């Protein structure tokens, strides 16, 4: 069983089916940006929450 709490920008782009600029914009709007040192990751739960809110 794989539990992923954070994803990379490339994984975010793939999950949303869009380019880097739109994926980053969506992630920032969701408040999902997480910095770990120099690494940038995205909080999956916050992304899901925004998707659910916008799809209603």
N, CA, C and O atoms as a printed pandas DataFrame, in Angstrom:
     atom_number atom_name residue_name chain_id  residue_number  x_coord  y_coord  z_coord
0              1         N          UNK        A               1    0.839   -1.176    0.000
1              2        CA          UNK        A               1    0.000    0.000    0.000
2              3         C          UNK        A               1    0.887    1.243    0.000
3              4         O          UNK        A               1    1.771    1.390    0.844
4              5         N          UNK        A               2    0.639    2.128   -0.952
5              6        CA          UNK        A               2    1.438    3.331   -1.073
6              7         C          UNK        A               2    0.621    4.540   -0.638
7              8         O          UNK        A               2   -0.470    4.783   -1.155
8              9         N          UNK        A               3    1.154    5.290    0.313
9             10        CA          UNK        A               3    0.498    6.508    0.786
10            11         C          UNK        A               3    1.366    7.681    0.345
11            12         O          UNK        A               3    2.518    7.805    0.763
12            13         N          UNK        A               4    0.801    8.545   -0.505
13            14        CA          UNK        A               4    1.533    9.706   -0.987
14            15         C          UNK        A               4    0.876   10.962   -0.457
15            16         O          UNK        A               4   -0.249   11.285   -0.838
16            17         N          UNK        A               5    1.559   11.665    0.410
17            18        CA          UNK        A               5    1.045   12.913    0.958
18            19         C          UNK        A               5    1.496   14.111    0.135
19            20         O          UNK        A               5    0.801   15.124    0.064
20            21         N          UNK        A               6    2.662   13.986   -0.485
21            22        CA          UNK        A               6    3.236   15.069   -1.278
22            23         C          UNK        A               6    3.607   14.545   -2.658
23            24         O          UNK        A               6    4.010   13.391   -2.807
24            25         N          UNK        A               7    3.467   15.405   -3.671
25            26        CA          UNK        A               7    3.864   15.042   -5.028
26            27         C          UNK        A               7    4.744   16.138   -5.605
27            28         O          UNK        A               7    4.726   17.273   -5.128
28            29         N          UNK        A               8    5.513   15.797   -6.632
29            30        CA          UNK        A               8    6.368   16.769   -7.310
30            31         C          UNK        A               8    5.537   17.589   -8.292
31            32         O          UNK        A               8    4.383   17.262   -8.567
32            33         N          UNK        A               9    6.131   18.647   -8.810
33            34        CA          UNK        A               9    5.446   19.478   -9.799
34            35         C          UNK        A               9    5.150   18.666  -11.061
35            36         O          UNK        A               9    4.083   18.819  -11.655
36            37         N          UNK        A              10    6.066   17.821  -11.469
37            38        CA          UNK        A              10    5.845   16.988  -12.650
38            39         C          UNK        A              10    4.666   16.042  -12.439
39            40         O          UNK        A              10    3.864   15.836  -13.350
40            41         N          UNK        A              11    4.560   15.469  -11.247
41            42        CA          UNK        A              11    3.430   14.593  -10.933
42            43         C          UNK        A              11    2.123   15.382  -10.878
43            44         O          UNK        A              11    1.072   14.877  -11.274
44            45         N          UNK        A              12    2.189   16.619  -10.389
45            46        CA          UNK        A              12    1.011   17.492  -10.359
46            47         C          UNK        A              12    0.547   17.799  -11.777
47            48         O          UNK        A              12   -0.651   17.767  -12.059
48            49         N          UNK        A              13    1.481   18.096  -12.666
49            50        CA          UNK        A              13    1.151   18.365  -14.061
50            51         C          UNK        A              13    0.457   17.160  -14.695
51            52         O          UNK        A              13   -0.538   17.306  -15.405
52            53         N          UNK        A              14    0.987   15.989  -14.432
53            54        CA          UNK        A              14    0.406   14.763  -14.975
54            55         C          UNK        A              14   -0.988   14.506  -14.400
55            56         O          UNK        A              14   -1.906   14.133  -15.130
56            57         N          UNK        A              15   -1.138   14.705  -13.105
57            58        CA          UNK        A              15   -2.424   14.459  -12.450
58            59         C          UNK        A              15   -3.508   15.401  -12.958
59            60         O          UNK        A              15   -4.658   14.995  -13.123
60            61         N          UNK        A              16   -3.141   16.668  -13.208
61            62        CA          UNK        A              16   -4.115   17.657  -13.666
62            63         C          UNK        A              16   -4.263   17.678  -15.183
63            64         O          UNK        A              16   -5.229   18.232  -15.707
64            65         N          UNK        A              17   -3.317   17.082  -15.884
65            66        CA          UNK        A              17   -3.364   17.070  -17.337
66            67         C          UNK        A              17   -3.150   18.442  -17.939
67            68         O          UNK        A              17   -3.826   18.826  -18.893
68            69         N          UNK        A              18   -2.196   19.184  -17.371
69            70        CA          UNK        A              18   -1.930   20.531  -17.879
70            71         C          UNK        A              18   -0.432   20.824  -17.783
71            72         O          UNK        A              18    0.349   20.005  -17.300
72            73         N          UNK        A              19   -0.057   22.002  -18.252
73            74        CA          UNK        A              19    1.340   22.412  -18.230
74            75         C          UNK        A              19    1.784   22.912  -16.871
75            76         O          UNK        A              19    0.996   23.011  -15.930
76            77         N          UNK        A              20    3.065   23.224  -16.794
77            78        CA          UNK        A              20    3.677   23.641  -15.535
78            79         C          UNK        A              20    3.043   24.920  -14.982
79            80         O          UNK        A              20    2.719   24.982  -13.796
80            81         N          UNK        A              21    2.866   25.923  -15.811
81            82        CA          UNK        A              21    2.345   27.202  -15.335
82            83         C          UNK        A              21    0.954   27.040  -14.713
83            84         O          UNK        A              21    0.702   27.555  -13.624
84            85         N          UNK        A              22    0.059   26.336  -15.388
85            86        CA          UNK        A              22   -1.291   26.159  -14.876
86            87         C          UNK        A              22   -1.296   25.266  -13.626
87            88         O          UNK        A              22   -2.051   25.524  -12.688
88            89         N          UNK        A              23   -0.459   24.218  -13.606
89            90        CA          UNK        A              23   -0.390   23.325  -12.446
90            91         C          UNK        A              23    0.099   24.067  -11.206
91            92         O          UNK        A              23   -0.463   23.908  -10.122
92            93         N          UNK        A              24    1.141   24.874  -11.362
93            94        CA          UNK        A              24    1.687   25.643  -10.241
94            95         C          UNK        A              24    0.661   26.660   -9.754
95            96         O          UNK        A              24    0.495   26.850   -8.549
96            97         N          UNK        A              25   -0.017   27.306  -10.678
97            98        CA          UNK        A              25   -1.049   28.278  -10.317
98            99         C          UNK        A              25   -2.158   27.611   -9.499
99           100         O          UNK        A              25   -2.606   28.148   -8.486
100          101         N          UNK        A              26   -2.590   26.442   -9.953
101          102        CA          UNK        A              26   -3.638   25.703   -9.238
102          103         C          UNK        A              26   -3.153   25.298   -7.850
103          104         O          UNK        A              26   -3.881   25.449   -6.869
104          105         N          UNK        A              27   -1.929   24.785   -7.763
105          106        CA          UNK        A              27   -1.367   24.374   -6.477
106          107         C          UNK        A              27   -1.255   25.516   -5.496
107          108         O          UNK        A              27   -1.530   25.351   -4.307
108          109         N          UNK        A              28   -0.850   26.677   -5.989
109          110        CA          UNK        A              28   -0.733   27.854   -5.123
110          111         C          UNK        A              28   -2.112   28.320   -4.663
111          112         O          UNK        A              28   -2.287   28.708   -3.508
112          113         N          UNK        A              29   -3.091   28.281   -5.572
113          114        CA          UNK        A              29   -4.461   28.659   -5.201
114          115         C          UNK        A              29   -5.027   27.741   -4.129
115          116         O          UNK        A              29   -5.817   28.167   -3.286
116          117         N          UNK        A              30   -4.616   26.476   -4.168
117          118        CA          UNK        A              30   -5.066   25.502   -3.172
118          119         C          UNK        A              30   -4.319   25.649   -1.853
119          120         O          UNK        A              30   -4.709   25.050   -0.851
120          121         N          UNK        A              31   -3.249   26.440   -1.842
121          122        CA          UNK        A              31   -2.427   26.572   -0.631
122          123         C          UNK        A              31   -1.666   25.293   -0.347
123          124         O          UNK        A              31   -1.407   24.956    0.808
124          125         N          UNK        A              32   -1.305   24.574   -1.418
125          126        CA          UNK        A              32   -0.718   23.243   -1.279
126          127         C          UNK        A              32    0.807   23.219   -1.391
127          128         O          UNK        A              32    1.407   22.148   -1.305
128          129         N          UNK        A              33    1.435   24.358   -1.578
129          130        CA          UNK        A              33    2.889   24.407   -1.759
130          131         C          UNK        A              33    3.606   24.074   -0.460
131          132         O          UNK        A              33    3.304   24.641    0.590
132          133         N          UNK        A              34    4.568   23.140   -0.538
133          134        CA          UNK        A              34    5.361   22.727    0.623
134          135         C          UNK        A              34    6.836   22.766    0.217
135          136         O          UNK        A              34    7.232   22.127   -0.758
136          137         N          UNK        A              35    7.628   23.502    0.950
137          138        CA          UNK        A              35    9.077   23.550    0.716
138          139         C          UNK        A              35    9.776   22.693    1.758
139          140         O          UNK        A              35    9.565   22.847    2.961
140          141         N          UNK        A              36   10.612   21.787    1.267
141          142        CA          UNK        A              36   11.453   20.963    2.138
142          143         C          UNK        A              36   12.883   21.215    1.678
143          144         O          UNK        A              36   13.354   20.619    0.709
144          145         N          UNK        A              37   13.559   22.104    2.385
145          146        CA          UNK        A              37   14.873   22.546    1.917
146          147         C          UNK        A              37   14.681   23.291    0.607
147          148         O          UNK        A              37   13.943   24.274    0.544
148          149         N          UNK        A              38   15.349   22.817   -0.438
149          150        CA          UNK        A              38   15.190   23.423   -1.757
150          151         C          UNK        A              38   14.121   22.724   -2.587
151          152         O          UNK        A              38   13.740   23.211   -3.651
152          153         N          UNK        A              39   13.644   21.596   -2.108
153          154        CA          UNK        A              39   12.659   20.814   -2.864
154          155         C          UNK        A              39   11.255   21.406   -2.718
155          156         O          UNK        A              39   10.837   21.790   -1.626
156          157         N          UNK        A              40   10.544   21.467   -3.835
157          158        CA          UNK        A              40    9.166   21.938   -3.848
158          159         C          UNK        A              40    8.245   20.741   -4.037
159          160         O          UNK        A              40    8.413   19.960   -4.975
160          161         N          UNK        A              41    7.285   20.602   -3.154
161          162        CA          UNK        A              41    6.303   19.520   -3.246
162          163         C          UNK        A              41    4.919   20.117   -3.071
163          164         O          UNK        A              41    4.781   21.272   -2.669
164          165         N          UNK        A              42    3.878   19.317   -3.378
165          166        CA          UNK        A              42    2.497   19.754   -3.317
166          167         C          UNK        A              42    1.694   18.817   -2.439
167          168         O          UNK        A              42    1.772   17.599   -2.594
168          169         N          UNK        A              43    0.924   19.374   -1.519
169          170        CA          UNK        A              43    0.100   18.612   -0.577
170          171         C          UNK        A              43   -1.129   18.063   -1.297
171          172         O          UNK        A              43   -1.980   18.829   -1.750
172          173         N          UNK        A              44   -1.220   16.756   -1.399
173          174        CA          UNK        A              44   -2.279   16.083   -2.144
174          175         C          UNK        A              44   -3.657   16.360   -1.548
175          176         O          UNK        A              44   -4.610   16.565   -2.299
176          177         N          UNK        A              45   -3.786   16.373   -0.248
177          178        CA          UNK        A              45   -5.092   16.587    0.387
178          179         C          UNK        A              45   -5.645   17.980    0.091
179          180         O          UNK        A              45   -6.841   18.128   -0.161
180          181         N          UNK        A              46   -4.797   18.991    0.118
181          182        CA          UNK        A              46   -5.252   20.347   -0.183
182          183         C          UNK        A              46   -5.656   20.466   -1.647
183          184         O          UNK        A              46   -6.614   21.166   -1.975
184          185         N          UNK        A              47   -4.927   19.783   -2.526
185          186        CA          UNK        A              47   -5.279   19.785   -3.943
186          187         C          UNK        A              47   -6.639   19.127   -4.157
187          188         O          UNK        A              47   -7.481   19.648   -4.889
188          189         N          UNK        A              48   -6.847   17.980   -3.512
189          190        CA          UNK        A              48   -8.138   17.277   -3.627
190          191         C          UNK        A              48   -9.289   18.138   -3.118
191          192         O          UNK        A              48  -10.367   18.166   -3.712
192          193         N          UNK        A              49   -9.052   18.831   -2.026
193          194        CA          UNK        A              49  -10.107   19.665   -1.442
194          195         C          UNK        A              49  -10.537   20.763   -2.429
195          196         O          UNK        A              49  -11.732   20.995   -2.615
196          197         N          UNK        A              50   -9.569   21.433   -3.058
197          198        CA          UNK        A              50   -9.905   22.477   -4.015
198          199         C          UNK        A              50  -10.615   21.897   -5.237
199          200         O          UNK        A              50  -11.554   22.504   -5.752
200          201         N          UNK        A              51  -10.184   20.753   -5.694
201          202        CA          UNK        A              51  -10.853   20.114   -6.835
202          203         C          UNK        A              51  -12.300   19.817   -6.492
203          204         O          UNK        A              51  -13.191   20.070   -7.303
204          205         N          UNK        A              52  -12.551   19.287   -5.305
205          206        CA          UNK        A              52  -13.930   18.986   -4.875
206          207         C          UNK        A              52  -14.765   20.265   -4.778
207          208         O          UNK        A              52  -15.922   20.281   -5.196
208          209         N          UNK        A              53  -14.189   21.327   -4.235
209          210        CA          UNK        A              53  -14.913   22.597   -4.095
210          211         C          UNK        A              53  -15.258   23.181   -5.473
211          212         O          UNK        A              53  -16.362   23.689   -5.674
212          213         N          UNK        A              54  -14.328   23.110   -6.404
213          214        CA          UNK        A              54  -14.546   23.720   -7.711
214          215         C          UNK        A              54  -15.429   22.877   -8.621
215          216         O          UNK        A              54  -15.964   23.385   -9.607
216          217         N          UNK        A              55  -15.586   21.601   -8.305
217          218        CA          UNK        A              55  -16.399   20.739   -9.155
218          219         C          UNK        A              55  -17.858   20.694   -8.738
219          220         O          UNK        A              55  -18.657   20.018   -9.386
220          221         N          UNK        A              56  -18.230   21.393   -7.675
221          222        CA          UNK        A              56  -19.619   21.401   -7.218
222          223         C          UNK        A              56  -20.442   22.411   -7.954
223          224         O          UNK        A              56  -21.637   22.546   -7.689
